[in-house]
């Protein structure tokens, strides 16, 4: 396992990527990552867990969580990676809540299945954000920021549904507690 030093030129980026079946070590990084699988299947490894992804599936890579994705032989996958730091999200009203799935969801699967309305909305927003940059649309950075917010709202909706199904009575207390910790810890760590 190795630490990948990702240097974003701004606090968020949408990148179209193609994967291969070459064997790699798992890596970790400090930024948050959302992978949206567009074409072909893949195997996503998170530590010792393996998930099989199909087109439309969405994967959350939490900060410092070992991960890597592998294509099937002779079928390189295509995906859009959304990479971002917490700073642009914390500026939003309830921004810490939108970060909660990345910090509080350790017991939950990183997979948002492609057949859910959440994954479909995320894939649509990710494509629109990537195309805005590729086509050089006016104010494409602002458009990407808008799509990032939409994606995070969809992630929040999915994980809120999952938490309610797991423990309906404890959800609000846990969400409020984790939101407080995340917002105060992240703000303090980025200020210093």
JOVEN-V468423 format. One line per field, one symbol per residue. burial: + if it has 16 or more other ideal C-beta (glycine too) atoms within 10 Angstrom, else -. A space follows every 10 residues. Layout:
# JOVEN-V468423
burial: ???
This chain:
# JOVEN-V468423
burial: ---------- ++++-+--+- --------+- ++++++++-+ -+++++---- +-+-++++++ ++--+-++++ +-----++++ ++++++-+++ -+--++++++ +++++----+ ++-+-+-++- +++-++++++ -++------+ --+++-++++ ++++++-++- --+------- ----+--++- -++--+---- --
